Each structure stands twice: as C-alpha cells, then as structure tokens.
Amino acid sequence: MMRRPQGAPMPMNGPRFNEWIQSPRVRVIDQDGENLGVLYTREAIEQAQAVGLDLVEVSPNADPPVAKFLDVGKFKYEAQKKANLARKSQKTQEIKEIKMRPNIDDHDYDVKMRAIHKFIGEGDKVKVTLRFRGRELAHGQLGMQLLQKVQADCAEEAKVESYPRMEGRQMLMVLAPK
C-alpha cells in the first residue's frame, strides 16, 4: 500500500492511484472482481486501505472512472512484463534485395527465385534490381519481360508492391508477401 508523501508530485508513468485520483466519484471493483458501484473517491480509498491494497484507476476515460483494489507495484510490474513480451514477439519486416542482369542464365535465375521464395516465406519484402550495362540499356523490354516472369513465378505467394520502373541504369520492382 503506497501513501502519498505530503506535497509529492503525481507519478508521470503508470495509472493514478489513491490520493492522485482526481475524480470525486469512481466506479469501484474490489479485489475479487465484484462491482461495488459508484462511491466517493475518499470512501473507496479508505475501503481499499482497510483490506491492505491501493485504489488504482484502471479506466480513467469512463464516466465515472473505473478503479480497482490492487497492489500498485504488482500492477505496474505486470503491465511492464506484458509490454516487453509484446515488443519481443513483434516481427519487423525487412527489405531483402536480389540483383539480376537482363541476360541471366536459367540456372542462375532458378537460384535467385529460390532465394526470393525463401525471403517471402519468412515474411520479408523483396526488392528485385535488374542492372543494365553498356548496350543492354537499349533493350529495356528484355528487362521488363524478365521482371514480369519473376512476378508471374511469385504470383501465388507475393503481390507486387511497386511495379517495375527505371532508375538510371537499373530497373526496380518490390514484392511483398500476400
């Protein structure tokens, strides 16, 4: 049970509790989950202290705010654990790049396609870069045909996020998992 020291500022992180609750009346839920109804905040704090717990505001935007009989330290600790677990289980989507040339051989193409399928299967986006050198630039349609073939081979598991476009001597396309 935490007591507010005289003249202490309100805690910046976490929920308001005990004397820091600003509403004159709150809907109170006891430690067993029973709804005690709407009470004056002072009266609810006294009831919470009688059972050795704090009055913690769990839903401050409700009308009237909802407060529970809880141990504040334990409540904050569990909330932090839950936030850490959510952050840990979150998957960040990366962009992997596959580089090709317009006159790529069949076996090399198959190897690159296996890599694309693997990356998309892992949930990552794939940026396919087609680099033109010298006179290859005059045959942009060959590059477009190759990227359309990549698009057709990945149609079942990926969608085109960015359609093929030229940037200088490169043609780019971005695939994302469906």
C-alpha positions in Angstrom: 0.0 0.0 0.0 1.6 3.2 -1.2 0.9 6.5 0.6 1.3 9.9 -1.0 4.0 11.9 0.8 2.9 15.5 1.6 3.3 17.7 -1.4 4.6 14.9 -3.7 4.0 15.4 -7.4 1.8 13.0 -9.3 3.7 10.0 -10.8 4.3 10.6 -14.5 4.2 6.9 -15.6 1.6 4.4 -14.9 -2.0 4.8 -13.6 -3.2 7.2 -11.0 -3.9 5.7 -7.6 -5.1 6.6 -4.1 -4.8 10.4 -3.5 -3.7 11.1 -7.1 -7.2 10.1 -8.5 -8.7 13.4 -9.4 -12.4 12.4 -9.9 -14.7 13.0 -7.0 -16.6 9.7 -7.6 -15.4 6.4 -9.1 -17.0 3.1 -10.0 -15.3 0.6 -7.7 -14.3 -3.0 -8.3 -12.9 -4.9 -5.3 -10.0 -7.4 -5.2 -12.4 -10.3 -6.1 -13.8 -8.6 -9.2 -17.1 -7.7 -7.5 -18.6 -4.4 -8.6 -19.2 -2.2 -5.5 -20.9 0.5 -7.5 -20.2 4.2 -7.7 -18.6 5.6 -4.5 -16.9 8.8 -3.4 -13.2 8.5 -4.1 -12.2 9.2 -0.4 -14.6 6.4 0.8 -13.2 4.0 -1.8 -9.6 4.7 -0.8 -10.5 4.0 2.8 -12.1 0.7 1.9 -9.1 -0.3 -0.2 -6.7 0.5 2.7 -8.8 -1.5 5.1 -8.0 -4.6 3.0 -4.4 -3.6 2.6 -4.5 -2.6 -1.1 -4.4 0.6 -3.2 -7.3 2.1 -5.2 -6.0 2.1 -8.8 -7.7 3.9 -11.7 -7.9 1.3 -14.5 -10.2 3.1 -16.9 -9.8 6.9 -16.5 -11.8 7.8 -19.6 -15.0 6.1 -18.4 -17.8 8.1 -16.9 -17.3 7.8 -13.9 -13.8 6.5 -14.0 -13.3 2.8 -13.0 -11.0 2.0 -10.1 -9.9 -1.3 -8.7 -8.5 -2.6 -5.4 -4.9 -3.6 -6.4 -1.3 -3.6 -5.3 0.1 -0.7 -7.5 3.7 -2.1 -7.6 2.5 -5.5 -8.8 0.1 -3.9 -11.3 2.9 -1.8 -12.8 5.3 -4.8 -12.9 2.8 -7.0 -14.8 2.0 -4.2 -17.2 5.7 -3.8 -18.0 6.1 -7.5 -18.5 3.2 -7.6 -20.9 4.6 -4.6 -22.9 8.1 -6.3 -23.1 6.5 -9.5 -24.3 4.5 -7.7 -27.0 7.7 -5.9 -28.1 9.7 -9.2 -28.2 7.1 -11.1 -30.3 6.8 -8.3 -32.8 8.2 -9.2 -36.3 9.9 -6.4 -38.2 9.6 -6.6 -41.9 12.9 -6.2 -43.7 13.6 -5.5 -47.4 15.9 -8.0 -49.0 17.5 -7.3 -52.3 18.0 -9.7 -55.2 20.2 -8.4 -58.0 19.9 -9.8 -61.6 21.1 -9.0 -65.1 18.9 -8.9 -68.2 20.7 -11.9 -69.8 20.6 -14.2 -66.7 21.1 -17.9 -67.3 18.3 -20.4 -66.5 20.1 -22.0 -63.5 21.1 -18.6 -62.1 17.5 -17.5 -62.4 16.3 -20.6 -60.5 18.8 -19.9 -57.7 17.6 -16.3 -57.4 13.9 -17.4 -57.4 14.6 -19.9 -54.6 16.0 -17.0 -52.6 13.0 -14.8 -53.4 10.6 -17.6 -52.3 12.6 -18.1 -49.1 12.6 -14.4 -48.2 8.8 -14.0 -48.9 8.1 -17.2 -46.9 9.9 -15.5 -43.9 7.6 -12.5 -44.3 10.1 -10.1 -45.7 9.7 -7.8 -48.7 12.0 -8.4 -51.7 13.4 -5.7 -54.0 14.4 -7.1 -57.3 17.0 -5.0 -59.0 17.9 -5.5 -62.7 21.2 -3.8 -63.6 21.9 -2.8 -67.2 25.4 -2.4 -68.5 26.6 -0.9 -71.8 24.3 -1.7 -74.8 21.9 -3.7 -72.6 20.3 -0.3 -71.8 18.9 -0.1 -75.4 16.9 -3.4 -74.7 14.8 -2.3 -71.8 12.0 -4.6 -73.0 14.2 -7.6 -72.1 14.4 -6.4 -68.6 10.7 -5.8 -68.4 10.0 -9.3 -69.7 12.3 -10.8 -67.0 10.6 -8.9 -64.2 7.2 -9.9 -65.5 8.4 -13.5 -65.4 9.6 -13.1 -61.8 6.2 -11.5 -61.0 4.3 -14.5 -62.6 6.5 -17.1 -60.7 5.8 -15.4 -57.4 2.1 -14.6 -58.0 0.8 -17.3 -55.6 2.7 -16.0 -52.5 3.5 -12.4 -53.2 1.9 -9.3 -54.6 3.7 -6.5 -56.4 4.0 -3.5 -54.1 6.0 -1.4 -56.6 5.7 -2.2 -60.3 8.9 -2.2 -62.5 10.3 1.2 -63.1 13.6 2.5 -64.4 16.0 4.4 -62.1 19.1 5.4 -64.1 20.7 2.1 -65.3 18.6 -0.1 -63.0 15.1 -1.4 -63.2 13.4 -2.0 -59.8 10.4 -3.9 -58.6 9.3 -4.6 -55.0 7.4 -7.7 -54.0 5.6 -8.1 -50.6 4.1 -11.3 -49.0 0.3 -11.7 -49.5 
